[in-house]
């Protein structure tokens, strides 16, 4: 069985928002999810940067679509009132 590198362990701890000691002393309990809603914007951006490139691009496309939709909605609401 291959042991993870220290760098891999550090990245796992960062991903789950725990310190190394908490990660090492989980007593067999592995976190199942990252609660991103509790993170600051800077932490969320750091987590996004850790994604694989394909996943990052998919997320960026979703964000772009939502921003475009919001701009169109604002534009049409403003022009419908005039």
C-alpha positions as CSV (number, residue, x, y, z in Angstrom):
1,X,0.0,0.0,0.0
2,X,1.4,3.4,-1.0
3,X,1.3,6.2,1.6
4,X,0.2,9.7,0.4
5,X,2.9,12.4,0.2
6,X,2.9,15.2,2.8
7,X,1.9,17.6,0.1
8,X,-1.2,15.4,-0.7
9,X,-2.1,15.3,3.0
10,X,-1.8,19.1,3.2
11,X,-4.1,19.5,0.2
12,X,-6.6,17.1,1.6
13,X,-6.7,19.0,4.9
14,X,-7.1,22.3,3.0
15,X,-9.9,20.8,0.9
16,X,-11.9,19.8,4.0
17,X,-11.0,22.9,5.9
18,X,-9.3,21.1,8.8
19,X,-5.8,21.4,10.2
20,X,-3.4,18.5,9.7
21,X,-3.8,17.3,13.3
22,X,-7.5,17.0,12.8
23,X,-7.0,15.1,9.6
24,X,-4.5,12.7,11.0
25,X,-6.6,12.1,14.1
26,X,-9.9,11.4,12.5
27,X,-10.1,7.9,14.1
28,X,-11.3,6.3,10.9
29,X,-13.9,9.0,10.2
30,X,-13.2,10.6,6.7
31,X,-15.1,13.8,5.9
32,X,-17.6,13.1,3.1
33,X,-18.2,16.7,1.9
34,X,-16.9,20.2,1.9
35,X,-19.3,22.7,3.2
36,X,-18.4,25.5,0.8
37,X,-21.3,27.8,2.0
38,X,-19.4,28.3,5.3
39,X,-16.3,29.5,3.5
40,X,-15.3,33.1,2.8
41,X,-15.2,34.2,-0.9
42,X,-11.4,34.0,-0.8
43,X,-11.5,30.4,0.5
44,X,-14.1,29.5,-2.2
45,X,-11.8,31.0,-4.9
46,X,-8.9,29.0,-3.5
47,X,-11.0,25.8,-3.6
48,X,-12.0,26.5,-7.2
49,X,-8.4,27.0,-8.2
50,X,-7.6,23.5,-6.9
51,X,-10.2,21.9,-9.2
52,X,-9.1,20.1,-12.3
53,X,-8.9,22.4,-15.4
54,X,-12.0,20.8,-17.0
55,X,-14.1,21.3,-13.9
56,X,-12.9,24.9,-13.5
57,X,-13.9,25.7,-17.0
58,X,-17.3,24.1,-16.5
59,X,-17.8,26.2,-13.4
60,X,-16.7,29.4,-15.2
61,X,-19.2,28.7,-18.0
62,X,-22.0,28.3,-15.4
63,X,-21.0,31.6,-13.7
64,X,-20.8,33.4,-17.1
65,X,-24.3,32.1,-18.0
66,X,-25.7,33.3,-14.7
67,X,-24.1,36.7,-15.0
68,X,-25.3,37.1,-18.6
69,X,-28.8,36.1,-17.6
70,X,-28.8,38.6,-14.7
71,X,-27.6,41.4,-17.0
72,X,-30.3,40.7,-19.6
73,X,-33.0,40.6,-16.9
74,X,-31.8,43.9,-15.5
75,X,-31.7,45.4,-19.0
76,X,-35.2,44.3,-19.9
77,X,-36.7,45.4,-16.6
78,X,-35.1,48.8,-16.9
79,X,-36.3,49.2,-20.5
80,X,-39.8,47.9,-19.9
81,X,-40.3,50.6,-17.2
82,X,-39.3,53.4,-19.7
